[in-house]
């Protein structure tokens, strides 16, 4: 067991023959050790069976379901909790979703793990876990915690893959996985996922799908069209992204230039070219590539303006950097990344008060943002 494991807060007891919890509806097999959640105020050796409560048992069972997947008595523990709380899955699901909305990720993860332990065959839970880790990765990346974000993306991919092999198939697993693959620039996999979603829903009448279902079909069709029309599932496109991401910018730039020879109007490709050039310090060339991306349709994407602004900042063109960032902010008003970059422009201009204002705004949106915390700490110490 790892140090500080949640299982350390649980102890197992064997109850004596004839023991009954007063006013409790579920039977207890006294031959099977029962997990009990310690009370916060309980010191070692203080356990009193007469003070044992149902809530302690249920909390202990949920902890075991979440963190002790190989416990030989799992099925018995599941039977206890479902008898005591017939709506436990619904209750836990609602609680987890609320915690995710509030970005209380640690508790949300505990609840999802307990849900999975409660019913490991329910692939809807698996899909919800994929969505949870996907959202958690996005939140951590916005806060500048890129390594943590990568780890949670890996978790999300694991659960998406599990959800996509469910029988019967879950169409939403493919729809949501499609967007996950888009985020990873894995356009071929994204296209496959959206095509599978359409295949699974093609025979369902629009009135049965509802307004949201019809929207999803239209969105999937639009994305597939864009990927095909812009040839974004070309292996060179994905190779360029992987190479640049892994620090092999020159090789990645070679791949994206080859792609652009046959696909000169794909704004994403010009964006990737600019991104690679920016990473190796060729800022003027990066600006030119991002300008081409804007001409080809990238003017609706905040990242195009944000990356262009970084290049302007590095060439000391603070006015153009600020203009680009304000255009980006108009597209994505709550982007902490863009607001932080406005803070950096203010710093480079020597406007400390304005920089503090921007970094403080970032923390209002995301109190855990490491970049803003660090910069404000520097400013306060100077």
Secondary structure, 3 states (H helix, E strand, C coil): CCCCCHHHHEEEECCCCCCCCCCCCCCCCCCCCEEEECCCCCCCCCCCHHHCCHHHHHHHHHHHHHHCCCCCCHHHHHHHHHHHCCCHHHHHHHHHHHHHHCCCHHHHHHHHHHHHHHCCCCHHHHHHHHHHHHHHHHHHHHCCCHHHHHHHHHHHHHHHHHHCCCCCCCHHHHHHHHHHHHHCCCHHHHHHHHHHHHHHHCCCCHHHHHHHHHHHHHHHHHHHHHHHHCCCCCHHHHHHHHHHHCCCHHHHHHHHHHHHHHCCCCHHHHHHHHHHHHHCCCHHHHHHHHHHHHHCCHHHCHHHHHHHHHHHHHCCCHHHHHHHHHHHHHHCCCCHHHHHHHHHHHHHHCCHHHHHHHHHHHHHHCCCCHHHHHHHHHHHHC
